[in-house]
């Protein structure tokens, strides 16, 4: 009974992982069509194939009760769960440090000549700040190549929130949701490992101790 519940849970969870992986592959083509960034699409496709592989491994191991597949699955999901747990602890204990460094690194990225000389990336960055409704980081409309073409930033006499302050407010609000999502994923990962271990042990016991009917035939 318990093994059946574990198999049902793992089958459902890994089926969802496979669907999510396929959805990521489809999404990667949309991202490339919109942003024309080969680095981004490669990253998304690699993530999609990894997620799909883990899902297939777990599903095959569960349905066929393959100890080899389940062992590899437990190792992979266990490592992912540990990484998620480490990130969760970091998010809960170093919130201000994470936000400050995220803003600082993004500011440095926006001011890089490599970005400012790439018209496509300038447009993508400009669209992001237009939605954020802010004008410049530490100074108004800096860097000018990005902010001077944003409609809300053209009137320099109008008071506008700097992007550093705006991003800090938004990150503070969104961090709670990120922490909740990480907590759920960490819990699901730990539960998947326990269930997979249970199914693997059940398969091992069935192989080691055959049923009484088969024994006394």
C-alpha atoms as a printed R data frame, in Angstrom:
    type eleno elety resid chain resno      x       y       z
1   ATOM     1    CA   UNK     A     1  0.000   0.000   0.000
2   ATOM     2    CA   UNK     A     2  2.724   2.467   1.015
3   ATOM     3    CA   UNK     A     3  4.889   1.483  -1.957
4   ATOM     4    CA   UNK     A     4  1.908   2.065  -4.246
5   ATOM     5    CA   UNK     A     5  1.437   5.589  -2.858
6   ATOM     6    CA   UNK     A     6  5.146   6.298  -3.336
7   ATOM     7    CA   UNK     A     7  5.005   5.080  -6.952
8   ATOM     8    CA   UNK     A     8  1.923   7.206  -7.660
9   ATOM     9    CA   UNK     A     9  3.545  10.316  -6.180
10  ATOM    10    CA   UNK     A    10  6.806   9.780  -8.083
11  ATOM    11    CA   UNK     A    11  4.990   9.039 -11.351
12  ATOM    12    CA   UNK     A    12  2.961  12.244 -11.059
13  ATOM    13    CA   UNK     A    13  5.920  14.392  -9.987
14  ATOM    14    CA   UNK     A    14  8.225  13.133 -12.735
15  ATOM    15    CA   UNK     A    15  5.511  13.427 -15.383
16  ATOM    16    CA   UNK     A    16  5.179  17.089 -14.400
17  ATOM    17    CA   UNK     A    17  8.974  17.459 -14.637
18  ATOM    18    CA   UNK     A    18  8.941  16.060 -18.184
19  ATOM    19    CA   UNK     A    19  6.111  18.412 -19.204
20  ATOM    20    CA   UNK     A    20  7.992  21.352 -17.648
21  ATOM    21    CA   UNK     A    21 11.175  20.382 -19.514
22  ATOM    22    CA   UNK     A    22  9.329  20.237 -22.851
23  ATOM    23    CA   UNK     A    23  7.683  23.599 -22.087
24  ATOM    24    CA   UNK     A    24 11.145  25.092 -21.438
25  ATOM    25    CA   UNK     A    25 12.362  23.861 -24.840
26  ATOM    26    CA   UNK     A    26  9.394  25.550 -26.542
27  ATOM    27    CA   UNK     A    27  9.982  28.692 -24.456
28  ATOM    28    CA   UNK     A    28 13.639  28.827 -25.545
29  ATOM    29    CA   UNK     A    29 12.597  29.396 -29.177
30  ATOM    30    CA   UNK     A    30 10.313  32.254 -28.103
31  ATOM    31    CA   UNK     A    31 13.148  33.802 -26.064
32  ATOM    32    CA   UNK     A    32 15.526  33.572 -29.005
33  ATOM    33    CA   UNK     A    33 12.947  35.076 -31.363
34  ATOM    34    CA   UNK     A    34 12.435  38.008 -28.973
35  ATOM    35    CA   UNK     A    35 15.958  38.714 -27.667
36  ATOM    36    CA   UNK     A    36 18.214  37.076 -30.320
37  ATOM    37    CA   UNK     A    37 20.596  35.982 -27.563
38  ATOM    38    CA   UNK     A    38 22.316  32.663 -28.273
39  ATOM    39    CA   UNK     A    39 23.763  32.504 -24.721
40  ATOM    40    CA   UNK     A    40 20.308  32.698 -23.144
41  ATOM    41    CA   UNK     A    41 18.767  30.073 -25.430
42  ATOM    42    CA   UNK     A    42 21.667  27.653 -24.838
43  ATOM    43    CA   UNK     A    43 21.244  28.056 -21.069
44  ATOM    44    CA   UNK     A    44 17.477  27.453 -21.241
45  ATOM    45    CA   UNK     A    45 17.864  24.411 -23.537
46  ATOM    46    CA   UNK     A    46 20.534  22.849 -21.282
47  ATOM    47    CA   UNK     A    47 18.252  23.367 -18.259
48  ATOM    48    CA   UNK     A    48 15.284  21.927 -20.193
49  ATOM    49    CA   UNK     A    49 17.156  18.773 -21.207
50  ATOM    50    CA   UNK     A    50 18.467  18.269 -17.662
51  ATOM    51    CA   UNK     A    51 14.964  18.617 -16.166
52  ATOM    52    CA   UNK     A    52 13.517  16.259 -18.797
53  ATOM    53    CA   UNK     A    53 16.328  13.738 -18.203
54  ATOM    54    CA   UNK     A    54 15.746  13.731 -14.431
55  ATOM    55    CA   UNK     A    55 11.986  13.346 -14.985
56  ATOM    56    CA   UNK     A    56 12.446  10.436 -17.421
57  ATOM    57    CA   UNK     A    57 14.963   8.780 -15.112
58  ATOM    58    CA   UNK     A    58 12.573   9.005 -12.167
59  ATOM    59    CA   UNK     A    59  9.557   7.849 -14.194
60  ATOM    60    CA   UNK     A    60 11.372   4.856 -15.731
61  ATOM    61    CA   UNK     A    61 12.872   3.916 -12.369
62  ATOM    62    CA   UNK     A    62  9.452   4.099 -10.699
63  ATOM    63    CA   UNK     A    63  7.413   2.230 -13.311
64  ATOM    64    CA   UNK     A    64 10.012  -0.486 -13.944
65  ATOM    65    CA   UNK     A    65 11.235  -0.471 -10.331
66  ATOM    66    CA   UNK     A    66 14.798  -0.203 -11.622
67  ATOM    67    CA   UNK     A    67 17.224   0.080  -8.713
68  ATOM    68    CA   UNK     A    68 19.934   1.491 -10.983
69  ATOM    69    CA   UNK     A    69 17.711   4.272 -12.382
70  ATOM    70    CA   UNK     A    70 16.304   5.085  -8.946
71  ATOM    71    CA   UNK     A    71 19.788   5.236  -7.392
72  ATOM    72    CA   UNK     A    72 20.990   7.742 -10.009
73  ATOM    73    CA   UNK     A    73 17.714   9.659  -9.592
74  ATOM    74    CA   UNK     A    74 18.128   9.838  -5.801
75  ATOM    75    CA   UNK     A    75 21.724  11.094  -6.161
76  ATOM    76    CA   UNK     A    76 20.763  13.813  -8.685
77  ATOM    77    CA   UNK     A    77 17.638  14.972  -6.837
78  ATOM    78    CA   UNK     A    78 19.504  14.809  -3.519
79  ATOM    79    CA   UNK     A    79 22.257  17.097  -4.827
80  ATOM    80    CA   UNK     A    80 19.678  19.505  -6.282
81  ATOM    81    CA   UNK     A    81 17.813  19.528  -2.954
82  ATOM    82    CA   UNK     A    82 21.011  20.322  -1.041
83  ATOM    83    CA   UNK     A    83 21.752  23.218  -3.423
84  ATOM    84    CA   UNK     A    84 18.184  24.520  -3.018
85  ATOM    85    CA   UNK     A    85 18.484  24.216   0.771
86  ATOM    86    CA   UNK     A    86 21.770  26.162   0.748
87  ATOM    87    CA   UNK     A    87 20.183  28.889  -1.397
88  ATOM    88    CA   UNK     A    88 17.134  28.978   0.899
89  ATOM    89    CA   UNK     A    89 19.331  29.450   3.983
90  ATOM    90    CA   UNK     A    90 21.301  32.166   2.180
91  ATOM    91    CA   UNK     A    91 18.096  33.962   1.144
92  ATOM    92    CA   UNK     A    92 16.784  33.909   4.711
93  ATOM    93    CA   UNK     A    93 20.009  34.990   6.437
94  ATOM    94    CA   UNK     A    94 21.688  37.351   3.937
95  ATOM    95    CA   UNK     A    95 18.743  39.208   2.417
96  ATOM    96    CA   UNK     A    96 20.260  42.725   2.449
97  ATOM    97    CA   UNK     A    97 23.628  41.474   1.165
98  ATOM    98    CA   UNK     A    98 21.985  39.640  -1.754
99  ATOM    99    CA   UNK     A    99 19.871  42.642  -2.773
100 ATOM   100    CA   UNK     A   100 22.777  45.108  -2.513
101 ATOM   101    CA   UNK     A   101 25.093  42.898  -4.581
102 ATOM   102    CA   UNK     A   102 22.408  42.142  -7.168
103 ATOM   103    CA   UNK     A   103 21.825  45.873  -7.731
104 ATOM   104    CA   UNK     A   104 25.561  46.642  -7.765
105 ATOM   105    CA   UNK     A   105 26.329  43.894 -10.306
106 ATOM   106    CA   UNK     A   106 23.433  44.907 -12.545
107 ATOM   107    CA   UNK     A   107 24.537  48.536 -12.447
108 ATOM   108    CA   UNK     A   108 28.049  47.504 -13.518
109 ATOM   109    CA   UNK     A   109 26.559  45.349 -16.286
110 ATOM   110    CA   UNK     A   110 24.410  48.204 -17.618
111 ATOM   111    CA   UNK     A   111 27.399  50.567 -17.724
112 ATOM   112    CA   UNK     A   112 29.678  48.152 -19.605
113 ATOM   113    CA   UNK     A   113 30.791  49.379 -23.062
114 ATOM   114    CA   UNK     A   114 30.018  45.907 -24.437
115 ATOM   115    CA   UNK     A   115 26.320  46.380 -23.658
116 ATOM   116    CA   UNK     A   116 26.164  50.054 -24.641
117 ATOM   117    CA   UNK     A   117 27.674  49.260 -28.055
118 ATOM   118    CA   UNK     A   118 25.142  46.496 -28.737
119 ATOM   119    CA   UNK     A   119 21.919  48.090 -30.033
120 ATOM   120    CA   UNK     A   120 19.824  44.957 -29.413
121 ATOM   121    CA   UNK     A   121 20.917  44.665 -25.791
122 ATOM   122    CA   UNK     A   122 20.427  48.405 -25.281
123 ATOM   123    CA   UNK     A   123 16.828  48.041 -26.499
124 ATOM   124    CA   UNK     A   124 16.180  45.058 -24.214
125 ATOM   125    CA   UNK     A   125 17.656  46.929 -21.222
126 ATOM   126    CA   UNK     A   126 15.725  50.083 -22.110
127 ATOM   127    CA   UNK     A   127 12.441  48.139 -22.250
128 ATOM   128    CA   UNK     A   128 13.189  46.666 -18.823
129 ATOM   129    CA   UNK     A   129 13.764  50.078 -17.238
130 ATOM   130    CA   UNK     A   130 10.718  51.530 -19.008
131 ATOM   131    CA   UNK     A   131  8.562  48.885 -17.300
132 ATOM   132    CA   UNK     A   132 10.359  49.525 -14.016
133 ATOM   133    CA   UNK     A   133  9.554  53.270 -14.362
134 ATOM   134    CA   UNK     A   134 12.879  54.602 -13.102
135 ATOM   135    CA   UNK     A   135 15.531  56.902 -14.581
136 ATOM   136    CA   UNK     A   136 19.222  56.210 -13.897
137 ATOM   137    CA   UNK     A   137 21.084  54.546 -11.066
138 ATOM   138    CA   UNK     A   138 23.060  56.835  -8.778
139 ATOM   139    CA   UNK     A   139 22.478  59.854 -11.056
140 ATOM   140    CA   UNK     A   140 19.524  60.893 -13.197
141 ATOM   141    CA   UNK     A   141 19.498  59.325 -16.718
142 ATOM   142    CA   UNK     A   142 22.863  57.581 -16.338
143 ATOM   143    CA   UNK     A   143 23.860  55.961 -18.670
144 ATOM   144    CA   UNK     A   144 22.281  58.442 -21.087
145 ATOM   145    CA   UNK     A   145 22.267  56.074 -24.086
146 ATOM   146    CA   UNK     A   146 19.683  53.939 -22.312
147 ATOM   147    CA   UNK     A   147 17.590  56.398 -20.330
148 ATOM   148    CA   UNK     A   148 17.406  59.436 -22.640
149 ATOM   149    CA   UNK     A   149 15.202  57.493 -25.067
150 ATOM   150    CA   UNK     A   150 12.726  56.398 -22.396
151 ATOM   151    CA   UNK     A   151  9.639  58.590 -22.640
152 ATOM   152    CA   UNK     A   152  9.157  59.011 -18.881
153 ATOM   153    CA   UNK     A   153 12.817  60.072 -18.472
154 ATOM   154    CA   UNK     A   154 12.979  62.766 -21.170
155 ATOM   155    CA   UNK     A   155 11.608  65.521 -18.960
156 ATOM   156    CA   UNK     A   156 14.527  66.133 -16.607
157 ATOM   157    CA   UNK     A   157 12.516  68.592 -14.517
158 ATOM   158    CA   UNK     A   158 10.103  65.846 -13.530
159 ATOM   159    CA   UNK     A   159 11.068  63.949 -10.373
160 ATOM   160    CA   UNK     A   160 11.628  60.251 -10.986
161 ATOM   161    CA   UNK     A   161 12.718  57.455  -8.671
162 ATOM   162    CA   UNK     A   162 16.275  56.247  -9.266
163 ATOM   163    CA   UNK     A   163 16.592  52.631 -10.415
164 ATOM   164    CA   UNK     A   164 18.703  51.667  -7.398
165 ATOM   165    CA   UNK     A   165 15.849  52.604  -5.038
166 ATOM   166    CA   UNK     A   166 13.169  51.156  -7.313
167 ATOM   167    CA   UNK     A   167 14.981  47.833  -7.725
168 ATOM   168    CA   UNK     A   168 15.599  47.608  -3.978
169 ATOM   169    CA   UNK     A   169 11.874  48.084  -3.272
170 ATOM   170    CA   UNK     A   170 10.863  45.507  -5.899
171 ATOM   171    CA   UNK     A   171 13.463  42.958  -4.774
172 ATOM   172    CA   UNK     A   172 12.361  43.299  -1.145
173 ATOM   173    CA   UNK     A   173  8.771  42.574  -2.188
174 ATOM   174    CA   UNK     A   174  9.624  39.688  -4.524
175 ATOM   175    CA   UNK     A   175 12.121  38.005  -2.218
176 ATOM   176    CA   UNK     A   176  9.329  36.632  -0.020
177 ATOM   177    CA   UNK     A   177  7.807  34.842  -3.024
178 ATOM   178    CA   UNK     A   178 11.247  33.530  -4.032
179 ATOM   179    CA   UNK     A   179 11.825  32.165  -0.507
180 ATOM   180    CA   UNK     A   180  8.411  30.435  -0.500
181 ATOM   181    CA   UNK     A   181  9.060  28.867  -3.933
182 ATOM   182    CA   UNK     A   182 12.510  27.653  -2.833
183 ATOM   183    CA   UNK     A   183 11.014  26.189   0.350
184 ATOM   184    CA   UNK     A   184  8.370  24.293  -1.665
185 ATOM   185    CA   UNK     A   185 10.946  22.997  -4.171
186 ATOM   186    CA   UNK     A   186 13.283  21.946  -1.354
187 ATOM   187    CA   UNK     A   187 10.449  20.086   0.367
188 ATOM   188    CA   UNK     A   188  9.390  18.369  -2.870
189 ATOM   189    CA   UNK     A   189 12.993  17.369  -3.579
190 ATOM   190    CA   UNK     A   190 13.424  15.858  -0.120
191 ATOM   191    CA   UNK     A   191 10.071  14.058  -0.401
192 ATOM   192    CA   UNK     A   192 10.979  12.722  -3.868
193 ATOM   193    CA   UNK     A   193 14.251  11.309  -2.485
194 ATOM   194    CA   UNK     A   194 12.436   9.594   0.391
195 ATOM   195    CA   UNK     A   195  9.746   8.152  -1.904
196 ATOM   196    CA   UNK     A   196 12.317   6.968  -4.471
197 ATOM   197    CA   UNK     A   197 14.347   5.335  -1.695
198 ATOM   198    CA   UNK     A   198 11.196   3.604  -0.452
199 ATOM   199    CA   UNK     A   199 10.355   2.283  -3.942
200 ATOM   200    CA   UNK     A   200 13.963   1.120  -4.451
201 ATOM   201    CA   UNK     A   201 13.949  -0.707  -1.096
202 ATOM   202    CA   UNK     A   202 10.587  -2.312  -1.931
203 ATOM   203    CA   UNK     A   203 11.935  -3.491  -5.291
204 ATOM   204    CA   UNK     A   204 15.025  -4.878  -3.552
205 ATOM   205    CA   UNK     A   205 12.910  -6.761  -0.998
206 ATOM   206    CA   UNK     A   206 10.694  -8.213  -3.720
207 ATOM   207    CA   UNK     A   207 13.759  -9.469  -5.564
208 ATOM   208    CA   UNK     A   208 15.351 -10.877  -2.412
209 ATOM   209    CA   UNK     A   209 12.243 -12.407  -0.818
210 ATOM   210    CA   UNK     A   210  9.799 -13.819  -3.400
211 ATOM   211    CA   UNK     A   211  6.122 -14.223  -2.484
212 ATOM   212    CA   UNK     A   212  5.005 -17.261  -0.567
213 ATOM   213    CA   UNK     A   213  2.922 -18.396  -3.527
214 ATOM   214    CA   UNK     A   214  5.890 -18.491  -5.875
215 ATOM   215    CA   UNK     A   215  8.013 -20.152  -3.199
216 ATOM   216    CA   UNK     A   216  5.659 -23.064  -2.563
217 ATOM   217    CA   UNK     A   217  4.542 -23.794  -6.125
